Amino acid sequence: MKKNYLYIPVLGLSIFMSACRKDGNQVPSNKNNLDLSANLNAQNAANQTINNGLVGYYPFLGNANDSTSYANNGTLRDFNSNGGGLGLPVLTTDKFGQQNSAYLFNGVSDYITLPQNPLLYNTIPDSSLTNYQGVTQFSIYIRFKSDTSGTLLETGDAHGGHPIELTVNQDSVNFDWSFLVFKNGGLSVQSVSVSGSPAINTKHDWVDAVVNFSNSKVSLFLNGVLAASKKTTFSDGGMYDGFYIAASQGSFPVYFFKGKIGEVRFYNRPLKDKEINYLLNHKKIQ
């Protein structure tokens, strides 16, 4: 009888331990494996296409140079209307903590200028604007960490000072695009504005922002999420001057940005969703 009494508890313990091992080492279901594989495939596909249509790339790896073959290099600037600037933008750590991989802006006087990029316009209009042909699609990508409100990027249409600008407030990112065209025998102003808020506070947190324009629609993505979109009344638009980074454009720039900017990209096509998500986790190689 003792054998029987000993055998039953040992058998029960064996069954209990086997169940624990099974629960603790659960093999992922086929669905999870498929999801993981699909995500990996999407990332690999985005990695293969991310440079398609790239007409300007500023990774800020030790300088403000354009890393594409077009070599539209940026220039560090310092301006103070009261005289005696406070110094040029300073290299600092980026989103991933890499040294000398982003620029820190003081919010008072420093900024970066980019030359006119001929791949971001079709035809520059003449003085009467009768030779007008604007861009039909583009994408702008910028990674930043803001301390205050200010201008992230700005350019113009070279006529009348109408701005094309990407700005940040404490709780929102805004894209405004206004330009002059010759229409119906006279001058006409075309414009569109979109604004959105990321899931996190824009102050002190890194934000990846993308502006797409295609098929007469402007879309704003913040940290991989569509934050705002708007159908425009035009299918092509002006974008002719060079860009200012971290300040408004002009002989006396204002609305300086205070914080960090980690990289800037320009495309002559809209970015796809998988490419936008890819850039979120993109770590620059030094």
Secondary structure, DSSP 8 states (H G I E B T S, - for coil): -HHHHHHHHHHHHHHHHHHHHHHHT----HHHHHHHHHHHHHHHHHHHHTTTTEEEEE--SSS----STT----EEEE--TTSS-----EEE--TT--TTSEEEEESSSEEEE----GGG-SB---TTSTT-B-BS-EEEEEEEEESSSEEEEEEE-SSTT-EEEEEE-SS-EEEEEEEEEEETTEEEEEEEEEEE--SS-SBTSEEEEEEEEETTEEEEEETTEEEEEEE-S-S-B---S--EESS-SSSS--S--EEEEEEEEEESS---HHHHHHHHT-----
